[in-house]
Amino acid sequence: MTSTGGGDRGPASELVEEVDVDGTVLGVVTRAEVRARGIRHRTVFIAVLDGRDERLLVHRRAGWKDVWPDRWDLAFGGICAVGEPWAEAAERELAEEAGLVTPLTWVGEGTWEDVGVAEVAHVFTARTDDEPTCPDGEVAEVAWVAVADLPAWVAERPVCPDSVALVLPHLTAT
């Protein structure tokens, strides 16, 4: 997931909303606290499909990422800034990570929790045939994968478990 533009303070000192399982804001903490204590926070996921909804743009996260470095991800996305509306966070994250600016469609929401990570997330899709530029350096590699092949593709490589749980069901539903 990406930095939310913490300015000169750096990503670890970014302010992040701590939320309950329903997404109600409980307080504001630093990103470093979120990571160190596994504090629940708001995130967005943006699954990028081609113009025919046949392929998904996947990416491998940079090795320096603080969560799941070098793993593949089914969606671009990240932590919402304090007070940032969900859709604005999704637009910002897609532009930062993929270099793509395209209309988004909200497709669902959910929660995900595991050791050290707890999220309340909104999931969006974007449709484009444009190639990503990945300007912020958080993406090490990209690939297009046929939507029909996603379950097998996921089974064959290390993929971020939150995107598998929260995004994949929206892509494979008929």
C-alpha positions as a Markdown table, in Angstrom:
| # | Residue | x | y | z |
|---|---|---|---|---|
| 1 | Met | 0.0 | 0.0 | 0.0 |
| 2 | Thr | 1.2 | 3.5 | -0.6 |
| 3 | Ser | 2.2 | 6.5 | 1.4 |
| 4 | Thr | -0.5 | 9.1 | 1.9 |
| 5 | Gly | 1.8 | 12.1 | 1.3 |
| 6 | Gly | 3.1 | 12.8 | 4.7 |
| 7 | Gly | 5.1 | 15.7 | 3.4 |
| 8 | Asp | 8.6 | 16.2 | 4.9 |
| 9 | Arg | 7.7 | 14.1 | 8.0 |
| 10 | Gly | 8.1 | 10.9 | 6.1 |
| 11 | Pro | 5.7 | 7.9 | 5.7 |
| 12 | Ala | 6.2 | 6.6 | 9.3 |
| 13 | Ser | 4.9 | 9.8 | 10.8 |
| 14 | Glu | 1.9 | 10.1 | 8.5 |
| 15 | Leu | -1.4 | 10.5 | 10.4 |
| 16 | Val | -3.9 | 7.7 | 10.0 |
| 17 | Glu | -7.4 | 7.2 | 11.3 |
| 18 | Glu | -7.9 | 4.3 | 13.7 |
| 19 | Val | -11.3 | 2.9 | 13.1 |
| 20 | Asp | -13.6 | 0.2 | 14.5 |
| 21 | Val | -14.8 | -2.7 | 12.5 |
| 22 | Asp | -17.7 | -0.5 | 11.1 |
| 23 | Gly | -15.2 | 2.2 | 10.0 |
| 24 | Thr | -16.1 | 4.7 | 12.7 |
| 25 | Val | -13.1 | 6.8 | 13.5 |
| 26 | Leu | -11.8 | 6.2 | 17.0 |
| 27 | Gly | -8.8 | 8.5 | 16.9 |
| 28 | Val | -5.7 | 9.5 | 14.9 |
| 29 | Val | -2.4 | 7.7 | 15.1 |
| 30 | Thr | 0.8 | 7.6 | 13.1 |
| 31 | Arg | 1.4 | 5.1 | 10.3 |
| 32 | Ala | 4.3 | 3.7 | 12.4 |
| 33 | Glu | 1.8 | 2.9 | 15.2 |
| 34 | Val | -0.6 | 1.3 | 12.7 |
| 35 | Arg | 2.2 | -1.0 | 11.6 |
| 36 | Ala | 3.7 | -1.7 | 15.0 |
| 37 | Arg | 0.4 | -2.4 | 16.8 |
| 38 | Gly | -1.7 | -3.7 | 13.9 |
| 39 | Ile | -4.3 | -0.9 | 14.4 |
| 40 | Arg | -7.4 | -1.1 | 12.2 |
| 41 | His | -7.5 | 1.6 | 9.6 |
| 42 | Arg | -9.2 | 2.6 | 6.3 |
| 43 | Thr | -7.8 | 1.4 | 3.0 |
| 44 | Val | -8.8 | 1.4 | -0.6 |
| 45 | Phe | -8.3 | -1.2 | -3.4 |
| 46 | Ile | -8.5 | -0.4 | -7.1 |
| 47 | Ala | -8.6 | -3.4 | -9.5 |
| 48 | Val | -7.6 | -2.2 | -13.0 |
| 49 | Leu | -9.4 | -4.1 | -15.8 |
| 50 | Asp | -8.8 | -3.7 | -19.5 |
| 51 | Gly | -11.5 | -2.1 | -21.6 |
| 52 | Arg | -13.2 | -5.5 | -22.2 |
| 53 | Asp | -13.1 | -6.7 | -18.6 |
| 54 | Glu | -11.0 | -9.7 | -19.8 |
| 55 | Arg | -7.7 | -8.9 | -18.1 |
| 56 | Leu | -6.6 | -7.6 | -14.7 |
| 57 | Leu | -3.5 | -5.5 | -14.2 |
| 58 | Val | -1.5 | -7.1 | -11.4 |
| 59 | His | 1.7 | -5.8 | -9.9 |
| 60 | Arg | 4.6 | -6.9 | -7.7 |
| 61 | Arg | 5.2 | -4.7 | -4.7 |
| 62 | Ala | 8.6 | -3.1 | -4.2 |
| 63 | Gly | 11.0 | -4.9 | -1.9 |
| 64 | Trp | 11.1 | -2.0 | 0.6 |
| 65 | Lys | 7.4 | -2.0 | 1.3 |
| 66 | Asp | 6.5 | -2.2 | 5.0 |
| 67 | Val | 3.8 | -4.9 | 4.5 |
| 68 | Trp | 4.2 | -7.9 | 2.1 |
| 69 | Pro | 7.3 | -6.7 | 0.2 |
| 70 | Asp | 7.9 | -8.4 | -3.2 |
| 71 | Arg | 4.5 | -10.0 | -3.2 |
| 72 | Trp | 2.1 | -9.8 | -6.1 |
| 73 | Asp | -1.1 | -7.7 | -5.6 |
| 74 | Leu | -4.4 | -7.8 | -7.4 |
| 75 | Ala | -5.1 | -4.2 | -6.8 |
| 76 | Phe | -3.5 | -0.8 | -6.5 |
| 77 | Gly | -4.3 | 1.0 | -3.3 |
| 78 | Gly | -3.4 | 2.1 | 0.2 |
| 79 | Ile | -4.2 | 3.8 | 3.4 |
| 80 | Cys | -6.7 | 6.7 | 3.4 |
| 81 | Ala | -5.5 | 10.0 | 4.7 |
| 82 | Val | -7.2 | 11.5 | 7.7 |
| 83 | Gly | -10.7 | 12.8 | 6.6 |
| 84 | Glu | -10.1 | 11.7 | 3.0 |
| 85 | Pro | -13.3 | 10.4 | 1.3 |
| 86 | Trp | -13.0 | 6.8 | 0.0 |
| 87 | Ala | -13.3 | 7.7 | -3.7 |
| 88 | Glu | -10.8 | 10.5 | -3.5 |
| 89 | Ala | -8.3 | 8.1 | -1.7 |
| 90 | Ala | -8.8 | 5.6 | -4.5 |
| 91 | Glu | -8.2 | 8.2 | -7.2 |
| 92 | Arg | -5.1 | 9.4 | -5.5 |
| 93 | Glu | -3.7 | 5.9 | -4.9 |
| 94 | Leu | -4.3 | 4.9 | -8.5 |
| 95 | Ala | -2.5 | 8.0 | -9.8 |
| 96 | Glu | 0.4 | 7.6 | -7.3 |
| 97 | Glu | 1.0 | 3.9 | -7.7 |
| 98 | Ala | 0.0 | 3.2 | -11.3 |
| 99 | Gly | 0.2 | 6.7 | -12.9 |
| 100 | Leu | -3.4 | 6.1 | -14.2 |
| 101 | Val | -6.2 | 8.6 | -14.1 |
| 102 | Thr | -9.5 | 7.0 | -15.2 |
| 103 | Pro | -13.1 | 6.8 | -13.8 |
| 104 | Leu | -13.6 | 4.4 | -10.9 |
| 105 | Thr | -16.6 | 2.3 | -10.0 |
| 106 | Trp | -17.3 | 1.3 | -6.4 |
| 107 | Val | -17.9 | -2.4 | -6.2 |
| 108 | Gly | -18.0 | -3.2 | -2.5 |
| 109 | Glu | -16.5 | -3.0 | 0.9 |
| 110 | Gly | -15.2 | -5.3 | 3.6 |
| 111 | Thr | -12.9 | -5.9 | 6.5 |
| 112 | Trp | -9.8 | -8.0 | 6.7 |
| 113 | Glu | -7.6 | -8.9 | 9.6 |
| 114 | Asp | -4.5 | -11.0 | 10.2 |
| 115 | Val | -1.5 | -10.8 | 12.4 |
| 116 | Gly | -0.3 | -7.1 | 12.3 |
| 117 | Val | -2.8 | -5.9 | 9.7 |
| 118 | Ala | -6.5 | -4.8 | 10.2 |
| 119 | Glu | -8.4 | -3.0 | 7.5 |
| 120 | Val | -11.8 | -1.6 | 6.7 |
| 121 | Ala | -11.7 | -1.3 | 3.0 |
| 122 | His | -13.6 | -0.1 | 0.0 |
| 123 | Val | -13.0 | -1.8 | -3.4 |
| 124 | Phe | -13.2 | 0.0 | -6.7 |
| 125 | Thr | -12.6 | -1.0 | -10.3 |
| 126 | Ala | -11.1 | 1.0 | -13.1 |
| 127 | Arg | -11.2 | 0.2 | -16.8 |
| 128 | Thr | -8.4 | 1.2 | -19.2 |
| 129 | Asp | -6.1 | -0.1 | -21.8 |
| 130 | Asp | -3.4 | 2.4 | -20.9 |
| 131 | Glu | -0.2 | 1.0 | -19.6 |
| 132 | Pro | 0.8 | 2.1 | -16.1 |
| 133 | Thr | 3.8 | 4.3 | -15.5 |
| 134 | Cys | 4.2 | 3.5 | -11.8 |
| 135 | Pro | 5.7 | 6.9 | -10.9 |
| 136 | Asp | 6.2 | 6.5 | -7.1 |
| 137 | Gly | 8.4 | 3.5 | -7.1 |
| 138 | Glu | 6.1 | 1.3 | -5.0 |
| 139 | Val | 5.6 | -1.1 | -7.9 |
| 140 | Ala | 8.5 | -3.4 | -9.0 |
| 141 | Glu | 6.7 | -5.2 | -11.9 |
| 142 | Val | 3.3 | -5.3 | -13.7 |
| 143 | Ala | 1.5 | -7.9 | -15.8 |
| 144 | Trp | -1.9 | -8.4 | -17.4 |
| 145 | Val | -3.6 | -11.6 | -16.3 |
| 146 | Ala | -6.8 | -13.0 | -17.8 |
| 147 | Val | -9.6 | -12.8 | -15.3 |
| 148 | Ala | -10.6 | -16.3 | -16.1 |
| 149 | Asp | -7.1 | -17.5 | -15.0 |
| 150 | Leu | -6.9 | -15.5 | -11.8 |
| 151 | Pro | -7.6 | -18.4 | -9.3 |
| 152 | Ala | -4.8 | -20.5 | -10.8 |
| 153 | Trp | -2.5 | -17.5 | -11.1 |
| 154 | Val | -3.0 | -16.7 | -7.4 |
| 155 | Ala | -2.4 | -20.3 | -6.4 |
| 156 | Glu | 1.0 | -20.3 | -8.1 |
| 157 | Arg | 2.7 | -17.3 | -6.5 |
| 158 | Pro | 2.9 | -15.2 | -3.3 |
| 159 | Val | 0.0 | -12.7 | -3.4 |
| 160 | Cys | -1.1 | -10.2 | -0.8 |
| 161 | Pro | -3.8 | -12.0 | 1.2 |
| 162 | Asp | -6.0 | -8.9 | 1.7 |
| 163 | Ser | -6.4 | -8.3 | -2.0 |
| 164 | Val | -7.2 | -12.0 | -2.5 |
| 165 | Ala | -9.9 | -11.9 | 0.2 |
| 166 | Leu | -11.3 | -8.5 | -0.6 |
| 167 | Val | -10.8 | -8.0 | -4.4 |
| 168 | Leu | -10.8 | -11.4 | -6.0 |
| 169 | Pro | -14.5 | -12.2 | -5.2 |
| 170 | His | -15.6 | -9.1 | -7.1 |
| 171 | Leu | -13.6 | -10.2 | -10.2 |
| 172 | Thr | -14.6 | -13.8 | -10.4 |
| 173 | Ala | -18.3 | -13.3 | -9.6 |
| 174 | Thr | -20.6 | -14.1 | -12.5 |
